[in-house]
Structures are given as C-alpha cells and as structure tokens.
Amino acid sequence: MKQYFSGLLFAGLFVAIAAPSALAASRSQRDHGAQVFNANGCLHCHTMGNTGGTRGPNLSGIGRTAKPEAMRKQIVEGGKGMPAFGEVLQPNELDDLIAYLRSCKAKPKK
C-alpha cells in the first residue's frame, strides 16, 4: 500500500513539473495558429471578435461547439461556400490553426 501512494506522489509531482512546459507549447501553438488564420485571409469571410467579414460564420466561439475533427475536415475539404485549404496549409499549420480555433470560446452576445 505504501508503494502505491509513493507512486501516486511521484506521478503527481511529475505532472506538476511537466505542466508549465506543456502550457507554454500550447500557447505557442495557438499564437502560431492565429498567425496562420490571419495570413491566409480567414478574416475576409469570418468574424473573430469584432473584426472580419460576414460571408462565413462568426468563429469567435467555435471552440465551444465544434469538434477538432469537424474543424479539420472543413478546413481541408472546404464546402458550404468555403474554399479547401488542404493543399495550402502545411500539417503543422493546420494543427496550430485548429489549436487556435479550439481556444476561441467567446460566449455569443444576446
């Protein structure tokens, strides 16, 4: 029983030490995803916050509702009036863009 608790203590300590670096990488990924969003003209059609176009849906709260797999499919294949970006974006750009979109969780205004 004592070994079990010491194992849990070690695992908890490892998570506490590793967590800050994981958060830093995640923030870096989201920041790069925002750059990808802007560099590829997404704001021409989509609103983000109070900025952008209205041709496509407002993406300010997309991270609250859309699943990452659905985001990936929409971005890669396009459809519903959106062009496909599968051949435009590099795999890491796509991953970072999805990380950014998942972080967009603004509540809709009433």
C-alpha positions, 0 to 999 in steps of 0.5 A: 500500500505504501508503494502505491501512494509513493507512486501516486506522489511521484506521478503527481509531482511529475505532472506538476513539473511537466505542466508549465512546459506543456502550457507554454507549447500550447500557447505557442501553438495557438499564437502560431495558429492565429498567425496562420488564420490571419495570413491566409485571409480567414478574416475576409469571410469570418468574424473573430471578435469584432473584426472580419467579414460576414460571408462565413460564420462568426468563429469567435466561439467555435471552440465551444461547439465544434469538434477538432475533427469537424474543424479539420475536415472543413478546413481541408475539404472546404464546402458550404461556400468555403474554399479547401485549404488542404493543399495550402496549409502545411500539417503543422499549420493546420494543427496550430490553426485548429489549436487556435480555433479550439481556444476561441470560446467567446460566449455569443452576445444576446 
